[in-house]
Amino acid sequence: MKKTLFDITNEALAIYEDLEVNGGELTTEIQEALTINEKELQSKGIAYVELIGSTESYVSRIDEEIKRLQSIKKRNNLLVDNLKNRLLDAQQTFGDFTLGFTTITTRKSESIEVEDINSLPASFKTVKVVETADKIALKKAIKDGEVIKGVTLVENVNLRIK
């Protein structure tokens, strides 16, 4: 059975505990166990790094495919719009007409277009307020020693693979 990184880490902790119980004396058994544990860590670590790299590459290819599909979608939407406009032009020229089981007609609808929202009376406006925290100013204030209720500076540890 292959060991997980969790298992390898737990084994290392157990070895360190044995070393501590042994008064810090490095016996040949502990040295052997440390060597084996380090080799297992190296092997598992390499596998993790390779999997991370291949998965990131796969995600990148997915992003490229999404862009490609969005471009195809945009082209097809433009085609549909152009074809609909040509059918509308034909309907306006010839009137309603039937194509097999499909009838081409028009209907009327209404919509409002506002040229300048600022010139409208207040009774015709809706105000939306969005509040966000100024995280840059908060970070600076906390680093300068200011205490702000409900705000803490969290130090993150991020994995870096070179």
OpenMM code with the backbone's topology and positions (N, CA, C; nanometers):
from openmm import Vec3, app, unit

residues = "MET LYS LYS THR LEU PHE ASP ILE THR ASN GLU ALA LEU ALA ILE TYR GLU ASP LEU GLU VAL ASN GLY GLY GLU LEU THR THR GLU ILE GLN GLU ALA LEU THR ILE ASN GLU LYS GLU LEU GLN SER LYS GLY ILE ALA TYR VAL GLU LEU ILE GLY SER THR GLU SER TYR VAL SER ARG ILE ASP GLU GLU ILE LYS ARG LEU GLN SER ILE LYS LYS ARG ASN ASN LEU LEU VAL ASP ASN LEU LYS ASN ARG LEU LEU ASP ALA GLN GLN THR PHE GLY ASP PHE THR LEU GLY PHE THR THR ILE THR THR ARG LYS SER GLU SER ILE GLU VAL GLU ASP ILE ASN SER LEU PRO ALA SER PHE LYS THR VAL LYS VAL VAL GLU THR ALA ASP LYS ILE ALA LEU LYS LYS ALA ILE LYS ASP GLY GLU VAL ILE LYS GLY VAL THR LEU VAL GLU ASN VAL ASN LEU ARG ILE LYS".split()
positions = [
    Vec3(0.0841, -0.1186, 0.0000),
    Vec3(0.0000, 0.0000, 0.0000),
    Vec3(0.0883, 0.1245, 0.0000),
    Vec3(0.0597, 0.2169, -0.0914),
    Vec3(0.1381, 0.3391, -0.0986),
    Vec3(0.1005, 0.4322, 0.0155),
    Vec3(0.1995, 0.5017, 0.0637),
    Vec3(0.1770, 0.5944, 0.1742),
    Vec3(0.1346, 0.7300, 0.1204),
    Vec3(0.0479, 0.7954, 0.1957),
    Vec3(0.0079, 0.9310, 0.1612),
    Vec3(0.1059, 1.0290, 0.2254),
    Vec3(0.1001, 1.1529, 0.1829),
    Vec3(0.1843, 1.2568, 0.2422),
    Vec3(0.1505, 1.2722, 0.3900),
    Vec3(0.0252, 1.2539, 0.4232),
    Vec3(-0.0192, 1.2587, 0.5628),
    Vec3(0.0495, 1.1481, 0.6434),
    Vec3(0.0532, 1.0252, 0.5876),
    Vec3(0.1181, 0.9131, 0.6560),
    Vec3(0.2671, 0.9393, 0.6752),
    Vec3(0.3301, 0.9904, 0.5712),
    Vec3(0.4748, 1.0189, 0.5772),
    Vec3(0.5026, 1.1243, 0.6839),
    Vec3(0.4193, 1.2259, 0.6896),
    Vec3(0.4349, 1.3316, 0.7905),
    Vec3(0.4170, 1.2758, 0.9309),
    Vec3(0.3160, 1.1933, 0.9493),
    Vec3(0.2928, 1.1330, 1.0812),
    Vec3(0.4089, 1.0427, 1.1233),
    Vec3(0.4647, 0.9684, 1.0271),
    Vec3(0.5804, 0.8844, 1.0576),
    Vec3(0.6992, 0.9704, 1.1019),
    Vec3(0.7186, 1.0830, 1.0323),
    Vec3(0.8294, 1.1724, 1.0682),
    Vec3(0.8095, 1.2262, 1.2091),
    Vec3(0.6878, 1.2627, 1.2421),
    Vec3(0.6600, 1.3126, 1.3770),
    Vec3(0.6867, 1.2045, 1.4823),
    Vec3(0.6493, 1.0805, 1.4494),
    Vec3(0.6749, 0.9694, 1.5419),
    Vec3(0.8251, 0.9463, 1.5581),
    Vec3(0.9001, 0.9579, 1.4502),
    Vec3(1.0463, 0.9417, 1.4569),
    Vec3(1.1062, 1.0521, 1.5427),
    Vec3(1.0609, 1.1757, 1.5247),
    Vec3(1.1118, 1.2876, 1.6051),
    Vec3(1.0785, 1.2674, 1.7525),
    Vec3(0.9593, 1.2108, 1.7780),
    Vec3(0.9197, 1.1830, 1.9159),
    Vec3(1.0110, 1.0765, 1.9771),
    Vec3(1.0418, 0.9712, 1.8982),
    Vec3(1.1346, 0.8673, 1.9445),
    Vec3(1.2715, 0.9273, 1.9740),
    Vec3(1.3147, 1.0181, 1.8888),
    Vec3(1.4440, 1.0841, 1.9068),
    Vec3(1.4447, 1.1654, 2.0364),
    Vec3(1.3328, 1.2344, 2.0617),
    Vec3(1.3208, 1.3140, 2.1841),
    Vec3(1.3187, 1.2244, 2.3079),
    Vec3(1.2436, 1.1124, 2.3016),
    Vec3(1.2358, 1.0170, 2.4119),
    Vec3(1.3742, 0.9562, 2.4380),
    Vec3(1.4498, 0.9402, 2.3319),
    Vec3(1.5841, 0.8810, 2.3405),
    Vec3(1.6867, 0.9838, 2.3879),
    Vec3(1.6397, 1.0988, 2.4328),
    Vec3(1.7302, 1.2008, 2.4846),
    Vec3(1.8090, 1.2732, 2.3772),
    Vec3(1.7589, 1.2700, 2.2545),
    Vec3(1.8263, 1.3393, 2.1454),
    Vec3(1.9377, 1.2564, 2.0825),
    Vec3(1.9587, 1.1338, 2.1316),
    Vec3(2.0648, 1.0479, 2.0777),
    Vec3(2.0164, 0.9841, 1.9490),
    Vec3(2.0951, 1.0002, 1.8451),
    Vec3(2.0598, 0.9499, 1.7126),
    Vec3(2.1155, 0.8083, 1.6984),
    Vec3(2.0273, 0.7103, 1.7137),
    Vec3(2.0680, 0.5706, 1.7002),
    Vec3(2.0667, 0.5321, 1.5528),
    Vec3(2.1251, 0.4177, 1.5211),
    Vec3(2.1265, 0.3727, 1.3810),
    Vec3(1.9847, 0.3448, 1.3322),
    Vec3(1.8965, 0.2958, 1.4203),
    Vec3(1.7579, 0.2680, 1.3811),
    Vec3(1.6848, 0.3988, 1.3478),
    Vec3(1.7049, 0.4987, 1.4332),
    Vec3(1.6397, 0.6286, 1.4090),
    Vec3(1.6964, 0.6918, 1.2827),
    Vec3(1.8274, 0.6826, 1.2622),
    Vec3(1.8918, 0.7373, 1.1421),
    Vec3(1.8355, 0.6692, 1.0172),
    Vec3(1.8219, 0.5359, 1.0211),
    Vec3(1.7656, 0.4610, 0.9088),
    Vec3(1.6218, 0.5039, 0.8824),
    Vec3(1.5436, 0.5154, 0.9891),
    Vec3(1.4038, 0.5557, 0.9746),
    Vec3(1.3936, 0.6958, 0.9151),
    Vec3(1.4804, 0.7858, 0.9578),
    Vec3(1.4815, 0.9231, 0.9022),
    Vec3(1.5178, 0.9210, 0.7546),
    Vec3(1.6150, 0.8390, 0.7178),
    Vec3(1.6575, 0.8300, 0.5776),
    Vec3(1.5442, 0.7758, 0.4909),
    Vec3(1.4801, 0.6686, 0.5370),
    Vec3(1.3677, 0.6097, 0.4626),
    Vec3(1.2545, 0.7112, 0.4510),
    Vec3(1.2245, 0.7797, 0.5613),
    Vec3(1.1169, 0.8788, 0.5620),
    Vec3(1.1468, 0.9924, 0.4652),
    Vec3(1.2722, 1.0355, 0.4609),
    Vec3(1.3089, 1.1452, 0.3707),
    Vec3(1.2953, 1.1023, 0.2253),
    Vec3(1.3352, 0.9771, 0.1930),
    Vec3(1.3215, 0.9262, 0.0558),
    Vec3(1.1743, 0.9183, 0.0163),
    Vec3(1.0905, 0.8717, 0.1092),
    Vec3(0.9465, 0.8644, 0.0815),
    Vec3(0.8887, 1.0041, 0.0588),
    Vec3(0.9339, 1.1000, 0.1400),
    Vec3(0.8883, 1.2384, 0.1248),
    Vec3(0.9302, 1.2936, -0.0112),
    Vec3(1.0543, 1.2686, -0.0497),
    Vec3(1.1032, 1.3163, -0.1796),
    Vec3(1.0190, 1.2573, -0.2928),
    Vec3(0.9960, 1.1267, -0.2868),
    Vec3(0.9195, 1.0586, -0.3905),
    Vec3(0.7767, 1.1123, -0.3978),
    Vec3(0.7119, 1.1236, -0.2838),
    Vec3(0.5733, 1.1720, -0.2802),
    Vec3(0.5671, 1.3189, -0.3205),
    Vec3(0.6643, 1.3984, -0.2747),
    Vec3(0.6676, 1.5406, -0.3094),
    Vec3(0.6812, 1.5616, -0.4591),
    Vec3(0.7683, 1.4819, -0.5228),
    Vec3(0.7860, 1.4917, -0.6686),
    Vec3(0.6545, 1.4577, -0.7385),
    Vec3(0.5872, 1.3530, -0.6908),
    Vec3(0.4590, 1.3149, -0.7507),
    Vec3(0.3561, 1.4278, -0.7364),
    Vec3(0.3534, 1.4926, -0.6197),
    Vec3(0.2605, 1.6040, -0.5979),
    Vec3(0.2916, 1.7198, -0.6930),
    Vec3(0.4193, 1.7555, -0.7037),
    Vec3(0.4580, 1.8676, -0.7893),
    Vec3(0.4235, 1.8377, -0.9353),
    Vec3(0.4478, 1.7139, -0.9795),
    Vec3(0.4134, 1.6764, -1.1169),
    Vec3(0.2629, 1.6828, -1.1397),
    Vec3(0.1855, 1.6353, -1.0422),
    Vec3(0.0398, 1.6391, -1.0542),
    Vec3(-0.0103, 1.7840, -1.0557),
    Vec3(0.0479, 1.8680, -0.9716),
    Vec3(0.0093, 2.0096, -0.9698),
    Vec3(0.0371, 2.0720, -1.1059),
    Vec3(0.1562, 2.0471, -1.1607),
    Vec3(0.1927, 2.1034, -1.2909),
    Vec3(0.1005, 2.0568, -1.4019),
    Vec3(0.0730, 1.9263, -1.4065),
    Vec3(-0.0128, 1.8754, -1.5136),
    Vec3(-0.1563, 1.9257, -1.4975),
    Vec3(-0.2032, 1.9378, -1.3727),
    Vec3(-0.3390, 1.9864, -1.3500),
    Vec3(-0.3503, 2.1343, -1.3866),
    Vec3(-0.2488, 2.2136, -1.3514),
    Vec3(-0.2500, 2.3555, -1.3906),
    Vec3(-0.2482, 2.3688, -1.5426),
    Vec3(-0.1718, 2.2846, -1.6098),
    Vec3(-0.1681, 2.2861, -1.7560),
    Vec3(-0.3048, 2.2505, -1.8133),
    Vec3(-0.3687, 2.1503, -1.7526),
    Vec3(-0.5013, 2.1081, -1.7967),
    Vec3(-0.6022, 2.2212, -1.7788),
    Vec3(-0.5966, 2.2889, -1.6647),
    Vec3(-0.6867, 2.4015, -1.6381),
    Vec3(-0.6631, 2.5130, -1.7398),
    Vec3(-0.5373, 2.5360, -1.7744),
    Vec3(-0.5044, 2.6378, -1.8748),
    Vec3(-0.5649, 2.6011, -2.0101),
    Vec3(-0.5558, 2.4738, -2.0459),
    Vec3(-0.6163, 2.4290, -2.1724),
    Vec3(-0.7682, 2.4437, -2.1681),
    Vec3(-0.8281, 2.4197, -2.0520),
    Vec3(-0.9734, 2.4377, -2.0373),
    Vec3(-1.0088, 2.5847, -2.0584),
    Vec3(-0.9287, 2.6758, -1.9992),
    Vec3(-0.9533, 2.8194, -2.0174),
    Vec3(-0.9460, 2.8570, -2.1654),
    Vec3(-0.8461, 2.8030, -2.2362),
    Vec3(-0.8333, 2.8312, -2.3800),
    Vec3(-0.9536, 2.7776, -2.4570),
    Vec3(-1.0008, 2.6587, -2.4188),
    Vec3(-1.1172, 2.5998, -2.4851),
    Vec3(-1.2424, 2.6830, -2.4575),
    Vec3(-1.2557, 2.7336, -2.3354),
    Vec3(-1.3693, 2.8205, -2.3021),
    Vec3(-1.3679, 2.9448, -2.3900),
    Vec3(-1.2488, 3.0060, -2.4066),
    Vec3(-1.2377, 3.1247, -2.4928),
    Vec3(-1.2756, 3.0909, -2.6367),
    Vec3(-1.2274, 2.9749, -2.6837),
    Vec3(-1.2581, 2.9335, -2.8194),
    Vec3(-1.4088, 2.9139, -2.8366),
    Vec3(-1.4718, 2.8468, -2.7401),
    Vec3(-1.6164, 2.8227, -2.7478),
    Vec3(-1.6962, 2.9528, -2.7363),
    Vec3(-1.6485, 3.0465, -2.6529),
    Vec3(-1.7169, 3.1759, -2.6421),
    Vec3(-1.7097, 3.2511, -2.7743),
    Vec3(-1.5968, 3.2395, -2.8438),
    Vec3(-1.5822, 3.3043, -2.9736),
    Vec3(-1.6797, 3.2432, -3.0742),
    Vec3(-1.6908, 3.1108, -3.0733),
    Vec3(-1.7857, 3.0427, -3.1626),
    Vec3(-1.9287, 3.0854, -3.1293),
    Vec3(-1.9584, 3.0926, -2.9989),
    Vec3(-2.0924, 3.1339, -2.9554),
    Vec3(-2.1227, 3.2755, -3.0047),
    Vec3(-2.0259, 3.3658, -2.9910),
    Vec3(-2.0452, 3.5042, -3.0337),
    Vec3(-2.0715, 3.5105, -3.1840),
    Vec3(-1.9918, 3.4349, -3.2621),
    Vec3(-2.0107, 3.4332, -3.4079),
    Vec3(-2.1495, 3.3806, -3.4442),
    Vec3(-2.1913, 3.2736, -3.3766),
    Vec3(-2.3225, 3.2157, -3.4067),
    Vec3(-2.4365, 3.3078, -3.3652),
    Vec3(-2.4209, 3.3782, -3.2528),
    Vec3(-2.5228, 3.4758, -3.2134),
    Vec3(-2.5327, 3.5884, -3.3155),
    Vec3(-2.4186, 3.6337, -3.3673),
    Vec3(-2.4200, 3.7368, -3.4718),
    Vec3(-2.4892, 3.6847, -3.5980),
    Vec3(-2.4612, 3.5593, -3.6336),
    Vec3(-2.5260, 3.4992, -3.7502),
    Vec3(-2.6774, 3.4948, -3.7318),
    Vec3(-2.7219, 3.4499, -3.6130),
    Vec3(-2.8656, 3.4428, -3.5843),
    Vec3(-2.9281, 3.5821, -3.5927),
    Vec3(-2.8614, 3.6819, -3.5339),
    Vec3(-2.9130, 3.8189, -3.5388),
    Vec3(-2.9242, 3.8682, -3.6831),
    Vec3(-2.8218, 3.8418, -3.7646),
    Vec3(-2.8254, 3.8840, -3.9051),
    Vec3(-2.9374, 3.8149, -3.9815),
    Vec3(-2.9539, 3.6855, -3.9594),
    Vec3(-3.0603, 3.6118, -4.0278),
    Vec3(-3.1977, 3.6620, -3.9855),
    Vec3(-3.2155, 3.6902, -3.8553),
    Vec3(-3.3435, 3.7446, -3.8069),
    Vec3(-3.3700, 3.8808, -3.8694),
    Vec3(-3.2660, 3.9650, -3.8794),
    Vec3(-3.2838, 4.0974, -3.9410),
    Vec3(-3.3225, 4.0844, -4.0877),
    Vec3(-3.2659, 3.9877, -4.1578),
    Vec3(-3.3014, 3.9679, -4.2994),
    Vec3(-3.4462, 3.9201, -4.3129),
    Vec3(-3.4883, 3.8309, -4.2221),
    Vec3(-3.6284, 3.7872, -4.2242),
    Vec3(-3.7213, 3.9040, -4.1910),
    Vec3(-3.6822, 3.9897, -4.0975),
    Vec3(-3.7627, 4.1069, -4.0631),
    Vec3(-3.7729, 4.2009, -4.1835),
    Vec3(-3.6610, 4.2229, -4.2518),
    Vec3(-3.6631, 4.3066, -4.3727),
    Vec3(-3.7586, 4.2477, -4.4769),
    Vec3(-3.7530, 4.1147, -4.4940),
    Vec3(-3.8412, 4.0495, -4.5914),
    Vec3(-3.9871, 4.0637, -4.5492),
    Vec3(-4.0151, 4.0482, -4.4200),
    Vec3(-4.1529, 4.0611, -4.3716),
    Vec3(-4.2018, 4.2028, -4.3934),
    Vec3(-4.1150, 4.3021, -4.3675),
    Vec3(-4.1561, 4.4415, -4.3859),
    Vec3(-4.1761, 4.4753, -4.5335),
    Vec3(-4.1054, 4.4074, -4.6197),
    Vec3(-4.1206, 4.4306, -4.7638),
    Vec3(-4.2426, 4.3587, -4.8195),
    Vec3(-4.2611, 4.2305, -4.7846),
    Vec3(-4.3661, 4.1472, -4.8435),
    Vec3(-4.4880, 4.1270, -4.7545),
    Vec3(-4.4782, 4.1685, -4.6290),
    Vec3(-4.5877, 4.1410, -4.5357),
    Vec3(-4.5701, 4.0016, -4.4764),
    Vec3(-4.6695, 3.9590, -4.3975),
    Vec3(-4.6606, 3.8263, -4.3352),
    Vec3(-4.6537, 3.7195, -4.4428),
    Vec3(-4.5725, 3.6164, -4.4196),
    Vec3(-4.5650, 3.5054, -4.5147),
    Vec3(-4.5387, 3.3752, -4.4397),
    Vec3(-4.5695, 3.2647, -4.5081),
    Vec3(-4.5577, 3.1323, -4.4475),
    Vec3(-4.4506, 3.0527, -4.5197),
    Vec3(-4.3695, 2.9830, -4.4384),
    Vec3(-4.2656, 2.8947, -4.4912),
    Vec3(-4.2950, 2.7549, -4.4380),
    Vec3(-4.3664, 2.6757, -4.5136),
    Vec3(-4.4049, 2.5430, -4.4652),
    Vec3(-4.4976, 2.5578, -4.3461),
    Vec3(-4.4542, 2.5124, -4.2283),
    Vec3(-4.5353, 2.5234, -4.1071),
    Vec3(-4.5019, 2.6476, -4.0248),
    Vec3(-4.4106, 2.7301, -4.0723),
    Vec3(-4.3651, 2.8477, -3.9989),
    Vec3(-4.4199, 2.9740, -4.0638),
    Vec3(-4.4797, 3.0620, -3.9818),
    Vec3(-4.5324, 3.1884, -4.0312),
    Vec3(-4.4447, 3.3009, -3.9800),
    Vec3(-4.4072, 3.3904, -4.0683),
    Vec3(-4.3226, 3.5039, -4.0332),
    Vec3(-4.4129, 3.6257, -4.0191),
    Vec3(-4.4216, 3.6780, -3.8956),
    Vec3(-4.5015, 3.7970, -3.8666),
    Vec3(-4.4209, 3.8858, -3.7729),
    Vec3(-4.4788, 3.9990, -3.7350),
    Vec3(-4.4155, 4.0879, -3.6366),
    Vec3(-4.5165, 4.1169, -3.5268),
    Vec3(-4.4664, 4.1652, -3.4165),
    Vec3(-4.5517, 4.2123, -3.3081),
    Vec3(-4.4879, 4.3398, -3.2546),
    Vec3(-4.5677, 4.4219, -3.1927),
    Vec3(-4.5177, 4.5474, -3.1384),
    Vec3(-4.4894, 4.5307, -2.9902),
    Vec3(-4.3872, 4.6018, -2.9435),
    Vec3(-4.3557, 4.6053, -2.8011),
    Vec3(-4.3069, 4.7458, -2.7682),
    Vec3(-4.2984, 4.7747, -2.6405),
    Vec3(-4.2542, 4.9069, -2.5979),
    Vec3(-4.1370, 4.8932, -2.5016),
    Vec3(-4.0473, 4.9921, -2.5059),
    Vec3(-3.9377, 4.9980, -2.4103),
    Vec3(-3.9033, 5.1445, -2.3848),
    Vec3(-3.8397, 5.1702, -2.2741),
    Vec3(-3.8011, 5.3063, -2.2366),
    Vec3(-3.6507, 5.3218, -2.2577),
    Vec3(-3.6121, 5.4301, -2.3205),
    Vec3(-3.4708, 5.4636, -2.3356),
    Vec3(-3.4455, 5.5954, -2.2643),
    Vec3(-3.3492, 5.5982, -2.1733),
    Vec3(-3.3167, 5.7189, -2.0976),
    Vec3(-3.1824, 5.7706, -2.1479),
    Vec3(-3.1831, 5.8947, -2.1978),
    Vec3(-3.0613, 5.9529, -2.2517),
    Vec3(-2.9680, 6.0004, -2.1405),
    Vec3(-3.0241, 6.0705, -2.0389),
    Vec3(-2.9409, 6.1242, -1.9311),
    Vec3(-3.0135, 6.1045, -1.7991),
    Vec3(-2.9676, 6.0078, -1.7217),
    Vec3(-3.0328, 5.9758, -1.5945),
    Vec3(-3.0244, 6.0927, -1.4965),
    Vec3(-2.9209, 6.1754, -1.5071),
    Vec3(-2.9024, 6.2883, -1.4148),
    Vec3(-3.0065, 6.3981, -1.4347),
    Vec3(-3.0665, 6.4045, -1.5519),
    Vec3(-3.1669, 6.5087, -1.5764),
    Vec3(-3.3077, 6.4663, -1.5323),
    Vec3(-3.3243, 6.3451, -1.4861),
    Vec3(-3.4557, 6.2977, -1.4412),
    Vec3(-3.4891, 6.3526, -1.3032),
    Vec3(-3.6175, 6.3766, -1.2750),
    Vec3(-3.6587, 6.4145, -1.1393),
    Vec3(-3.6305, 6.2973, -1.0440),
    Vec3(-3.6089, 6.3294, -0.9180),
    Vec3(-3.5735, 6.2287, -0.8172),
    Vec3(-3.6803, 6.1195, -0.8046),
    Vec3(-3.8057, 6.1533, -0.8297),
    Vec3(-3.9127, 6.0545, -0.8158),
    Vec3(-3.9033, 5.9435, -0.9211),
    Vec3(-3.8233, 5.9631, -1.0245),
    Vec3(-3.8065, 5.8624, -1.1296),
    Vec3(-3.6699, 5.7940, -1.1232),
    Vec3(-3.6037, 5.8071, -1.0098),
    Vec3(-3.4717, 5.7458, -0.9946),
    Vec3(-3.4725, 5.6473, -0.8779),
    Vec3(-3.3904, 5.5475, -0.8890),
    Vec3(-3.3654, 5.4541, -0.7805),
    Vec3(-3.2161, 5.4623, -0.7497),
    Vec3(-3.1856, 5.4837, -0.6223),
    Vec3(-3.0457, 5.4953, -0.5816),
    Vec3(-3.0033, 5.3639, -0.5166),
    Vec3(-2.8927, 5.3079, -0.5643),
    Vec3(-2.8368, 5.1865, -0.5065),
    Vec3(-2.7015, 5.2219, -0.4467),
    Vec3(-2.6846, 5.1878, -0.3195),
    Vec3(-2.5597, 5.2170, -0.2512),
    Vec3(-2.4901, 5.0853, -0.2201),
    Vec3(-2.3656, 5.0775, -0.2566),
    Vec3(-2.2870, 4.9579, -0.2294),
    Vec3(-2.1682, 4.9985, -0.1436),
    Vec3(-2.1588, 4.9390, -0.0257),
    Vec3(-2.0470, 4.9685, 0.0624),
    Vec3(-1.9472, 4.8535, 0.0574),
    Vec3(-1.8214, 4.8892, 0.0490),
    Vec3(-1.7152, 4.7892, 0.0547),
    Vec3(-1.6090, 4.8390, 0.1508),
    Vec3(-1.5362, 4.7461, 0.2066),
    Vec3(-1.4284, 4.7808, 0.2990),
    Vec3(-1.3053, 4.8224, 0.2197),
    Vec3(-1.2388, 4.9277, 0.2647),
    Vec3(-1.1131, 4.9710, 0.2041),
    Vec3(-1.0023, 4.8894, 0.2698),
    Vec3(-0.9753, 4.7727, 0.2150),
    Vec3(-0.8824, 4.6790, 0.2772),
    Vec3(-0.7392, 4.7310, 0.2801),
    Vec3(-0.7014, 4.8091, 0.1827),
    Vec3(-0.5657, 4.8650, 0.1804),
    Vec3(-0.5470, 4.9619, 0.2967),
    Vec3(-0.6450, 5.0512, 0.3186),
    Vec3(-0.6367, 5.1467, 0.4295),
    Vec3(-0.6447, 5.0749, 0.5635),
    Vec3(-0.7307, 4.9715, 0.5727),
    Vec3(-0.7418, 4.8947, 0.6964),
    Vec3(-0.6097, 4.8243, 0.7295),
    Vec3(-0.5476, 4.7661, 0.6307),
    Vec3(-0.4205, 4.6957, 0.6520),
    Vec3(-0.3137, 4.7934, 0.7009),
    Vec3(-0.3075, 4.9096, 0.6381),
    Vec3(-0.2086, 5.0106, 0.6782),
    Vec3(-0.2339, 5.0552, 0.8213),
    Vec3(-0.3609, 5.0798, 0.8551),
    Vec3(-0.3951, 5.1264, 0.9904),
    Vec3(-0.3573, 5.0221, 1.0951),
    Vec3(-0.3872, 4.8963, 1.0692),
    Vec3(-0.3546, 4.7907, 1.1650),
    Vec3(-0.2041, 4.7749, 1.1784),
    Vec3(-0.1326, 4.7833, 1.0672),
    Vec3(0.0140, 4.7730, 1.0735),
    Vec3(0.0747, 4.8910, 1.1486),
    Vec3(0.0052, 5.0056, 1.1460),
    Vec3(0.0526, 5.1239, 1.2185),
    Vec3(0.0135, 5.1181, 1.3661),
    Vec3(-0.0516, 5.0077, 1.4082),
    Vec3(-0.0830, 4.9896, 1.5491),
    Vec3(-0.2248, 5.0247, 1.5893),
    Vec3(-0.3058, 5.0672, 1.4950),
    Vec3(-0.4436, 5.1040, 1.5267),
    Vec3(-0.5269, 4.9782, 1.5496),
    Vec3(-0.6170, 4.9816, 1.6476),
    Vec3(-0.7064, 4.8686, 1.6753),
    Vec3(-0.8442, 4.9041, 1.6200),
    Vec3(-0.8941, 4.8192, 1.5316),
    Vec3(-1.0242, 4.8423, 1.4691),
    Vec3(-1.1114, 4.7212, 1.4998),
    Vec3(-1.2230, 4.7469, 1.5670),
    Vec3(-1.3125, 4.6399, 1.6097),
    Vec3(-1.3643, 4.5626, 1.4876),
    Vec3(-1.3538, 4.4307, 1.4962),
    Vec3(-1.4048, 4.3452, 1.3900),
    Vec3(-1.3094, 4.3250, 1.2740),
    Vec3(-1.1882, 4.3772, 1.2867),
    Vec3(-1.0907, 4.3646, 1.1786),
    Vec3(-0.9636, 4.3045, 1.2345),
    Vec3(-0.9149, 4.2001, 1.1691),
    Vec3(-0.7875, 4.1404, 1.2089),
    Vec3(-0.7003, 4.1220, 1.0862),
    Vec3(-0.5725, 4.1308, 1.1076),
    Vec3(-0.4760, 4.1077, 1.0004),
    Vec3(-0.4361, 3.9613, 1.0090),
    Vec3(-0.4642, 3.8880, 0.9042),
    Vec3(-0.4366, 3.7450, 0.9008),
    Vec3(-0.3146, 3.7219, 0.8131),
    Vec3(-0.2179, 3.6484, 0.8666),
    Vec3(-0.0986, 3.6150, 0.7886),
    Vec3(-0.1208, 3.4785, 0.7260),
    Vec3(-0.1167, 3.4745, 0.5953),
    Vec3(-0.1388, 3.3499, 0.5219),
    Vec3(-0.0053, 3.2888, 0.4822),
    Vec3(-0.0036, 3.1591, 0.4698),
    Vec3(0.1135, 3.0877, 0.4182),
    Vec3(0.0713, 3.0280, 0.2850),
    Vec3(0.1368, 3.0719, 0.1787),
    Vec3(0.1023, 3.0275, 0.0453),
    Vec3(0.2128, 2.9391, -0.0108),
    Vec3(0.1758, 2.8305, -0.0751),
    Vec3(0.2703, 2.7397, -0.1352),
    Vec3(0.3324, 2.8044, -0.2570),
    Vec3(0.4640, 2.7944, -0.2699),
    Vec3(0.5347, 2.8464, -0.3861),
    Vec3(0.6184, 2.7336, -0.4423),
    Vec3(0.5973, 2.6993, -0.5667),
    Vec3(0.6735, 2.5943, -0.6321),
    Vec3(0.7591, 2.6603, -0.7390),
    Vec3(0.8906, 2.6457, -0.7258),
    Vec3(0.9828, 2.7069, -0.8217),
    Vec3(1.0321, 2.6048, -0.9201),
] * unit.nanometer
topology = app.Topology()
chain = topology.addChain("A")
for resn in residues:
    res = topology.addResidue(resn, chain)
    for name in ("N", "CA", "C"):
        topology.addAtom(name, app.Element.getBySymbol(name[0]), res)
